[in-house]
Every structure is written in structure tokens, then in C-alpha cells.
């Protein structure tokens, strides 16, 4: 009797113990079936039929497959696109579900990683949520979008950050500025941060499509900044001038001031000059040296200015910025009537960046300043052939200066000699003539 009772108890225990396992197996089968049904419906963009089985999978077994989440984004956005009306209750329901799916995706990030599934970080996923929020929210909270985009921008690695997240991070920062003037300095810092991140992404990515995308975004960031109303020298001067002295030992702050003011070409402002001076005392850089050069120039100390310009050129690693510093030195020398030396620095600028038109124009103007190299007035007029050569070179190298170059060509061409005047001196059209004096270059008569 006792043996029969013990056997019955053991059988009951075994049966009861098997119920959860059997139930789990049934759940797994249902999850797999619903996952397949919804996934196939998503492939054919049949979002209505995909919705119910997908919801069941998300509720019962969210970790079954990662594409439960990617399918969910497609389903919910597809349904909202079909509705169209953002004010409808059904649209609002799907939107809230979309935001919840993004939150679940971030919640389960570590679980997927622990299972060996290669998924993006929480910060990158937050950027995707922010972009969907901007596209589909019935009413956009700009501050909320900005916070999400900022966290994604600062937290994502250079290889996983979305170019769109980077752009809309600054765009949302600008939207806040439009309604809140106290956000101005934050917007300036956001711009510098965004450009720096774009540069890093361009450097580390090996996919050409992403490199191109980040280059385009960088151009758009600069355009947004320039058109924001914050990018004028007087405003920057008023913001930063009162802060320079109290931050004279804060190299991070001073460097940001220098970078912003250099980008907007406010290098003659006192805030830029003073920040450069203090940075140069702490840790000399190409930009701080250039700032000290401008400061010396403003004081009329041309020799000291050139010492600093030479240091700036030597410290600068970027070829385009190096060319700009050499050109700035050439312009300073030109203003001091050191024509031959000015040309040397303009030629240096061209050697650093062959697509830089401004140095060619400067050389043309140098020659126009001192066209007389002969006792014969007609031969002196031949200098203008060479001047036009330089302006043509400027246009060819850099289309952005074409308008200025063409204007100068029209002006200087009026001073070239007549063919008949040259013929009387034994020169014909197409002949070569060397312009003497300090110029020492050959041109063609035409």
C-alpha cells in the first residue's frame, strides 16, 4: 500500500514538474510561428497583417530574434505613414508604441550582446529613436529631442555615429537658440563639438559613402552656424571678451574661443588676440602663434608679427590652414610695402594648397603696385600681361574667386600696350617678354 502511494506521488510530482516545460515549449513554438508570419508580412510591406503576430512576439519573447525590433520600427512607421493624419488617436497610439519599442531595444542591448548578437550601443540606438521622434511625433518637444541627440552624439563612437544624428543635434540646438537667447554660448560650443566629431568620423571611417556623408554634414553644420545669427564678430567679441581674463589659465576655454573666432574670420577682434596670447604662454599652437602675430601687427610691430607667423606656419599640420597662415603673412607684408617678401609668402601659400586662389590675386596686386621696371613706358605696360596671367591662374585654381578675378582682369587689361606700340619696338603677338626688376617673370604678348 505504501509503495503504491509513493509511486503515485512521484508520478504526480513528475507530471506537475513537466507542465511549465511543456507550456514553455508551446510558447516557443507560438513565438517562432508568429515571428515568421510577421517577418514575411514585413518583407511584403503588409504592415497590417504583420502587426498582431509581431506584438505577440514582442510581448512573449522579445529576445527571440533581434529583427523583432527592426521589424517593429518598419511596421509602426508603415502604419503611421498609411494613416498620415498626426492628430488621429490611432496615429498617436502607434507613435507611442514606436517610442516604447526603441526603449525596449535599448533595455535589451546588453542581453543581445551577451548572446553574441552584434548590436549597436545604447547611445547609437537613442540617436535612432530621436530621429524617429523628429519624423513622427505629433508635437515635437525640441528640448527633449536635443537632449537625446546630444547624448547620442557624445556617447557614440566615431564609427557608429549616424551623420543625420550629428546634423540634427546642432539643428535642435539652433532651434532652442531661436527661442532662448541664453543658449547662445551653448550653441557655439555645440557647433565646435559637432565639427570636431565630423572630422574624427571622416578620419576613422573606411567606407567612402560615410566619409562623403560626414563631409556633407560638416558643410551643412558650418552653413547652419553661419546663418544662425551668432556668427558675427561683434557678438562673439561681446560674449567672450569679459571671460578671457578670468579664464586666462583655462586652455580648453581659450582654445574654443580661438577656434570659433578663426572660423568666422574674427581674427582682428581683441578677444581672439588676447586668448591667443594666453594660450601661447601655456601651450604654443599654430592658432595661438597666428593670434600673437595679428596682435603684433595691430601694434605696428611687423618684425615680431613675422616671427609669430613663421612659428604658426611651422606648427600647423593641416595644409589648407597652413596656406591660410602663409597668405596672412603675405598680406601683412604687402601692407608694409615689402613686396618681394610678400610674394615669397604668397608662393608658399600656393605650395601648401594649389587650389587656393587668393595668393594668386595678391601676387597680381603686388605687381600692379610696382609695374615699372624699365625706362620705357611701353615695356612697363607689359607687366599687366603678367598680372592678367596671375588672375587667370587664380580662376583656374579656385572657382570661388572667379568674380573678383574677372573684375580685376577687366580693370588691369585696360593698361596693356597696343599691338602697334609693341610692333614699333620689334615685338609681335605671341612673343615672350621677361618682366625685369624684382619681378623677374616671363609673360606672353597678346
C-alpha positions as CSV (number, residue, x, y, z in Angstrom):
1,X,0.0,0.0,0.0
2,X,2.8,2.4,1.0
3,X,4.6,1.5,-2.2
4,X,1.6,2.3,-4.4
5,X,1.1,5.6,-2.7
6,X,4.7,6.6,-3.1
7,X,4.6,5.7,-6.8
8,X,1.5,7.8,-7.2
9,X,3.1,10.8,-5.5
10,X,6.2,10.6,-7.6
11,X,4.2,10.4,-10.8
12,X,2.2,13.4,-9.7
13,X,5.4,15.4,-9.0
14,X,6.9,14.4,-12.4
15,X,3.6,15.5,-14.1
16,X,3.4,18.8,-12.3
17,X,7.1,19.5,-13.0
18,X,6.7,18.9,-16.7
19,X,3.8,21.3,-17.1
20,X,5.9,24.5,-17.1
21,X,8.4,22.9,-19.5
22,X,5.6,21.8,-21.8
23,X,4.0,25.3,-21.5
24,X,7.3,26.9,-22.4
25,X,7.7,24.7,-25.4
26,X,4.2,25.7,-26.6
27,X,5.2,29.4,-26.1
28,X,8.4,29.0,-28.0
29,X,6.5,27.3,-30.9
30,X,4.0,30.1,-30.9
31,X,6.7,32.7,-30.8
32,X,8.6,31.2,-33.6
33,X,5.4,30.8,-35.7
34,X,4.3,34.4,-35.1
35,X,7.8,35.7,-35.7
36,X,7.9,34.0,-39.1
37,X,4.4,35.2,-40.0
38,X,5.1,38.8,-39.1
39,X,8.6,38.8,-40.7
40,X,7.3,37.6,-44.0
41,X,4.5,40.2,-43.9
42,X,7.0,42.9,-43.3
43,X,9.0,41.8,-46.3
44,X,6.0,42.3,-48.5
45,X,5.2,45.6,-46.7
46,X,1.9,44.2,-45.4
47,X,2.1,46.0,-42.1
48,X,-1.5,45.5,-41.0
49,X,-1.2,41.7,-41.1
50,X,2.3,41.9,-39.6
51,X,1.2,44.0,-36.6
52,X,-0.7,41.4,-34.4
53,X,1.8,38.5,-34.6
54,X,4.7,40.9,-34.1
55,X,3.0,42.4,-31.0
56,X,2.6,38.8,-29.6
57,X,6.3,38.1,-30.2
58,X,7.4,41.4,-28.6
59,X,5.3,40.7,-25.5
60,X,6.1,37.0,-25.0
61,X,9.6,36.6,-26.3
62,X,11.3,39.9,-27.1
63,X,14.8,38.3,-27.2
64,X,13.8,35.6,-29.7
65,X,15.3,37.5,-32.6
66,X,16.8,40.9,-33.0
67,X,14.8,41.6,-36.1
68,X,11.7,41.7,-33.9
69,X,12.8,45.3,-33.1
70,X,13.8,46.3,-36.6
71,X,10.6,44.8,-38.0
72,X,8.7,46.7,-35.3
73,X,10.1,50.0,-36.5
74,X,9.0,49.3,-40.0
75,X,5.6,48.1,-39.0
76,X,4.7,51.0,-36.8
77,X,6.2,53.7,-39.2
78,X,4.4,52.0,-42.1
79,X,1.1,52.1,-40.3
80,X,1.6,55.8,-39.3
81,X,2.5,56.6,-42.9
82,X,-0.7,54.9,-44.1
83,X,-2.8,57.0,-41.6
84,X,-1.0,60.2,-42.4
85,X,-3.0,62.4,-40.0
86,X,-0.8,63.0,-37.0
87,X,-3.8,64.3,-35.0
88,X,-5.7,61.0,-35.1
89,X,-5.9,58.8,-32.0
90,X,-4.8,55.7,-33.9
91,X,-1.7,57.5,-35.2
92,X,-0.8,58.6,-31.6
93,X,-1.2,55.0,-30.4
94,X,1.2,53.7,-32.9
95,X,3.7,56.6,-32.2
96,X,3.7,55.8,-28.5
97,X,4.3,52.2,-29.3
98,X,7.2,53.2,-31.6
99,X,8.9,55.1,-28.8
100,X,8.3,52.1,-26.4
101,X,9.9,49.7,-28.9
102,X,13.0,52.0,-29.1
103,X,13.1,51.9,-25.2
104,X,12.9,48.1,-25.2
105,X,15.6,47.9,-27.8
106,X,17.9,49.9,-25.5
107,X,16.8,47.9,-22.4
108,X,17.8,44.6,-24.0
109,X,21.0,45.8,-25.6
110,X,23.2,44.0,-23.1
111,X,21.2,40.8,-23.3
112,X,21.7,40.7,-27.1
113,X,25.4,41.4,-26.6
114,X,25.7,38.6,-24.0
115,X,24.2,36.2,-26.5
116,X,26.8,37.2,-29.1
117,X,24.5,39.3,-31.3
118,X,26.4,42.3,-32.7
119,X,24.1,45.2,-32.0
120,X,24.8,48.9,-31.7
121,X,25.3,50.7,-28.4
122,X,22.5,52.2,-26.3
123,X,23.8,55.7,-27.3
124,X,23.5,54.9,-31.0
125,X,20.1,53.4,-30.5
126,X,19.0,56.6,-28.7
127,X,20.0,58.6,-31.8
128,X,17.8,56.4,-33.9
129,X,14.9,57.0,-31.5
130,X,15.5,60.8,-31.7
131,X,15.4,60.7,-35.5
132,X,12.1,58.8,-35.5
133,X,10.8,61.2,-32.9
134,X,11.5,64.2,-35.1
135,X,9.9,62.5,-38.1
136,X,6.8,61.1,-36.5
137,X,6.0,63.0,-33.2
138,X,2.6,64.7,-33.4
139,X,4.1,67.5,-31.3
140,X,7.8,67.9,-31.1
141,X,9.5,68.9,-27.8
142,X,12.7,70.4,-29.1
143,X,14.5,70.3,-25.8
144,X,13.8,66.6,-25.4
145,X,15.0,65.9,-29.0
146,X,18.1,67.9,-28.3
147,X,18.9,66.0,-25.1
148,X,18.6,62.7,-26.8
149,X,20.6,63.8,-29.8
150,X,23.3,65.3,-27.7
151,X,23.7,62.1,-25.6
152,X,23.9,60.0,-28.8
153,X,26.4,62.4,-30.4
154,X,28.7,62.5,-27.4
155,X,28.3,58.8,-26.5
156,X,28.6,57.1,-29.8
157,X,31.9,56.1,-31.3
158,X,33.1,57.8,-34.5
159,X,32.4,54.6,-36.4
160,X,28.9,54.1,-35.2
161,X,27.5,57.6,-35.1
162,X,24.9,58.5,-37.7
163,X,25.7,61.5,-39.8
164,X,22.0,62.5,-39.5
165,X,22.1,62.4,-35.7
166,X,25.1,64.7,-35.8
167,X,23.4,67.2,-38.0
168,X,20.1,67.3,-36.1
169,X,22.0,67.6,-32.8
170,X,23.1,71.1,-34.0
171,X,19.8,71.8,-35.7
172,X,17.9,71.2,-32.5
173,X,20.5,73.3,-30.6
174,X,19.8,76.1,-33.0
175,X,16.0,75.7,-32.6
176,X,16.5,76.2,-28.8
177,X,18.6,79.3,-29.5
178,X,15.9,80.9,-31.7
179,X,13.6,80.9,-28.6
180,X,16.2,81.3,-25.8
181,X,19.0,83.8,-26.2
182,X,20.7,82.4,-23.1
183,X,21.5,79.3,-25.2
184,X,23.8,81.2,-27.5
185,X,27.1,80.2,-25.9
186,X,26.0,76.5,-25.7
187,X,25.1,76.6,-29.4
188,X,28.6,77.9,-30.2
189,X,30.2,75.1,-28.2
190,X,27.8,72.6,-29.8
191,X,28.9,73.7,-33.2
192,X,32.6,73.3,-32.3
193,X,31.9,69.8,-30.9
194,X,29.9,68.7,-33.9
195,X,32.6,69.8,-36.4
196,X,35.3,68.1,-34.3
197,X,33.3,64.9,-34.3
198,X,32.7,65.1,-38.0
199,X,36.4,65.5,-38.6
200,X,37.1,62.4,-36.4
201,X,34.5,60.4,-38.3
202,X,36.0,61.3,-41.6
203,X,39.4,60.2,-40.4
204,X,38.4,56.8,-38.9
205,X,35.8,55.6,-41.4
206,X,37.0,53.5,-44.3
207,X,33.6,53.4,-46.1
208,X,33.5,56.0,-48.8
209,X,29.8,56.5,-48.5
210,X,30.2,57.5,-44.8
211,X,33.2,59.7,-45.5
212,X,31.2,61.6,-48.1
213,X,28.2,61.8,-45.8
214,X,30.2,63.3,-43.0
215,X,31.9,65.8,-45.3
216,X,28.5,66.9,-46.5
217,X,27.2,67.1,-42.9
218,X,30.3,69.2,-41.9
219,X,29.5,71.7,-44.7
220,X,25.9,71.9,-43.6
221,X,26.9,72.4,-40.0
222,X,29.0,75.4,-41.0
223,X,26.2,76.7,-43.1
224,X,23.8,76.4,-40.2
225,X,26.3,78.1,-37.9
226,X,27.0,81.0,-40.3
227,X,23.2,81.6,-40.9
228,X,22.4,81.3,-37.2
229,X,22.9,85.0,-36.4
230,X,25.6,84.1,-33.8
231,X,28.4,84.2,-36.4
232,X,29.2,88.0,-36.4
233,X,32.4,89.3,-34.9
234,X,30.8,91.9,-32.6
235,X,28.6,89.3,-31.0
236,X,31.5,86.9,-30.4
237,X,33.6,89.8,-29.0
238,X,30.8,90.8,-26.6
239,X,30.4,87.2,-25.4
240,X,34.0,86.2,-24.9
241,X,35.9,89.4,-24.1
242,X,34.6,89.6,-20.5
243,X,35.5,86.0,-19.9
244,X,39.1,85.9,-21.2
245,X,40.9,87.3,-18.2
246,X,39.1,85.1,-15.7
247,X,39.9,82.1,-17.9
248,X,43.5,83.0,-18.8
249,X,44.8,79.7,-17.4
250,X,41.9,77.6,-18.9
251,X,43.4,76.3,-22.1
252,X,40.3,74.4,-23.1
253,X,38.1,77.5,-22.9
254,X,40.7,79.7,-24.6
255,X,41.2,77.3,-27.5
256,X,37.5,77.1,-28.2
257,X,37.4,80.9,-28.3
258,X,40.2,80.9,-30.8
259,X,38.7,78.2,-33.0
260,X,35.3,79.9,-33.2
261,X,36.7,83.3,-34.0
262,X,39.1,81.9,-36.6
263,X,36.3,80.1,-38.4
264,X,34.2,83.2,-38.6
265,X,37.3,85.2,-39.6
266,X,37.2,87.5,-36.5
267,X,41.0,87.3,-36.0
268,X,41.2,91.1,-35.6
269,X,39.0,91.1,-32.5
270,X,40.6,91.7,-29.1
271,X,39.1,88.6,-27.6
272,X,40.8,86.4,-30.3
273,X,44.1,88.2,-29.8
274,X,44.1,88.1,-26.0
275,X,43.0,84.4,-26.0
276,X,45.8,83.6,-28.4
277,X,48.3,85.4,-26.2
278,X,47.4,83.4,-23.1
279,X,47.3,80.1,-25.0
280,X,50.7,80.8,-26.4
281,X,52.1,81.3,-22.9
282,X,50.7,77.9,-21.7
283,X,51.0,75.7,-24.8
284,X,52.0,77.2,-28.1
285,X,49.9,76.1,-31.1
286,X,49.6,77.2,-34.7
287,X,46.5,79.2,-33.9
288,X,47.9,80.9,-30.8
289,X,51.0,81.8,-32.8
290,X,48.8,83.3,-35.5
291,X,46.9,85.2,-32.9
292,X,50.1,86.7,-31.5
293,X,51.1,87.6,-35.0
294,X,47.9,89.6,-35.5
295,X,48.4,91.3,-32.1
296,X,51.9,92.4,-33.1
297,X,50.7,93.6,-36.5
298,X,47.9,95.7,-34.8
299,X,50.6,97.3,-32.7
300,X,52.7,98.1,-35.8
301,X,55.5,95.6,-34.9
302,X,55.8,94.0,-38.3
303,X,59.1,92.2,-37.5
304,X,57.6,90.5,-34.4
305,X,54.4,89.7,-36.4
306,X,56.5,87.8,-38.9
307,X,58.3,85.9,-36.2
308,X,55.0,84.6,-34.9
309,X,53.7,83.9,-38.5
310,X,56.7,81.8,-39.2
311,X,56.1,79.9,-36.0
312,X,52.4,79.4,-36.9
313,X,53.3,78.1,-40.3
314,X,55.8,75.6,-38.8
315,X,53.4,74.4,-36.1
316,X,50.4,74.0,-38.5
317,X,49.9,70.4,-39.7
318,X,46.8,70.9,-41.9
319,X,47.9,72.0,-45.4
320,X,44.9,74.2,-46.1
321,X,45.2,76.1,-42.8
322,X,49.0,76.3,-43.3
323,X,48.3,78.0,-46.6
324,X,45.9,80.5,-45.0
325,X,48.6,81.4,-42.4
326,X,51.2,81.9,-45.1
327,X,48.7,84.1,-47.1
328,X,48.0,86.1,-43.9
329,X,51.7,86.8,-43.6
330,X,51.9,87.8,-47.2
331,X,49.1,90.2,-46.7
332,X,50.8,91.8,-43.7
333,X,54.0,92.3,-45.7
334,X,52.0,93.8,-48.6
335,X,50.5,96.3,-46.2
336,X,54.0,97.2,-45.1
337,X,55.2,97.6,-48.8
338,X,57.6,94.7,-48.5
339,X,56.6,93.5,-52.0
340,X,59.2,90.8,-52.8
341,X,58.9,89.3,-49.4
342,X,55.2,89.3,-49.6
343,X,55.3,87.4,-52.9
344,X,57.5,84.8,-51.3
345,X,54.9,84.0,-48.6
346,X,52.1,84.1,-51.2
347,X,54.1,81.5,-53.2
348,X,54.4,79.4,-50.0
349,X,50.7,79.5,-49.6
350,X,50.2,78.2,-53.1
351,X,52.8,75.4,-52.5
352,X,50.7,74.3,-49.5
353,X,47.4,74.5,-51.3
354,X,47.4,74.6,-55.1
355,X,43.6,75.2,-55.1
356,X,43.9,78.5,-53.2
357,X,43.1,81.5,-55.4
358,X,43.7,84.3,-53.0
359,X,47.5,84.2,-53.1
360,X,47.5,84.5,-56.9
361,X,45.3,87.6,-56.7
362,X,47.7,89.0,-54.1
363,X,50.6,88.5,-56.4
364,X,48.8,90.2,-59.2
365,X,48.1,93.2,-57.0
366,X,51.7,93.2,-55.9
367,X,52.8,93.5,-59.5
368,X,50.2,96.2,-60.2
369,X,51.6,98.2,-57.2
370,X,55.0,98.2,-58.8
371,X,54.7,97.8,-62.6
372,X,57.7,99.9,-63.6
373,X,60.9,98.0,-64.3
374,X,62.1,99.7,-67.5
375,X,62.9,103.2,-68.6
376,X,60.5,102.6,-71.5
377,X,56.8,103.3,-70.6
378,X,55.6,100.8,-73.2
379,X,57.6,97.9,-71.8
380,X,56.4,98.8,-68.3
381,X,52.8,98.3,-69.6
382,X,53.8,94.7,-70.4
383,X,53.7,94.0,-66.7
384,X,49.9,94.0,-67.0
385,X,50.1,90.9,-69.3
386,X,51.8,89.1,-66.4
387,X,49.2,90.5,-63.9
388,X,46.4,89.1,-66.0
389,X,48.2,85.7,-66.2
390,X,48.1,85.6,-62.4
391,X,44.5,86.4,-62.3
392,X,43.7,83.7,-64.8
393,X,45.6,81.3,-62.7
394,X,43.6,82.3,-59.7
395,X,40.3,81.5,-61.5
396,X,41.7,78.1,-62.8
397,X,42.9,77.1,-59.3
398,X,39.9,78.3,-57.3
399,X,36.5,79.0,-59.0
400,X,35.3,80.7,-55.8
401,X,37.5,83.8,-56.6
402,X,36.4,84.0,-60.3
403,X,34.1,87.0,-59.8
404,X,36.9,89.0,-58.1
405,X,39.5,87.9,-60.6
406,X,37.3,88.8,-63.6
407,X,36.7,92.2,-62.2
408,X,40.4,92.8,-61.8
409,X,41.1,91.4,-65.3
410,X,38.7,93.9,-66.8
411,X,40.4,96.7,-64.9
412,X,44.1,95.8,-65.5
413,X,43.6,94.8,-69.1
414,X,43.0,98.5,-69.9
415,X,46.6,99.2,-69.1
416,X,48.2,96.7,-71.5
417,X,50.1,98.2,-74.5
418,X,48.6,98.4,-78.0
419,X,49.9,95.9,-80.6
420,X,51.1,98.7,-82.8
421,X,53.2,100.2,-79.9
422,X,55.0,96.9,-79.4
423,X,55.4,96.3,-83.1
424,X,57.4,99.5,-83.4
425,X,59.7,98.1,-80.7
426,X,60.2,94.8,-82.6
427,X,57.7,92.7,-80.6
428,X,54.8,90.7,-82.1
429,X,51.8,88.9,-80.7
430,X,52.8,85.6,-79.2
431,X,56.4,86.8,-78.4
432,X,57.8,86.1,-74.9
433,X,59.0,89.0,-72.8
434,X,60.7,88.9,-69.4
435,X,59.5,91.5,-66.9
436,X,62.6,92.8,-65.1
437,X,63.3,94.3,-61.7
438,X,62.3,92.4,-58.6
439,X,59.5,90.6,-60.5
440,X,61.7,88.6,-62.9
441,X,59.0,86.6,-64.6
442,X,58.2,85.9,-68.3
443,X,54.9,86.5,-70.0
444,X,53.4,86.4,-73.5
445,X,52.4,89.4,-75.6
446,X,48.8,89.3,-76.9
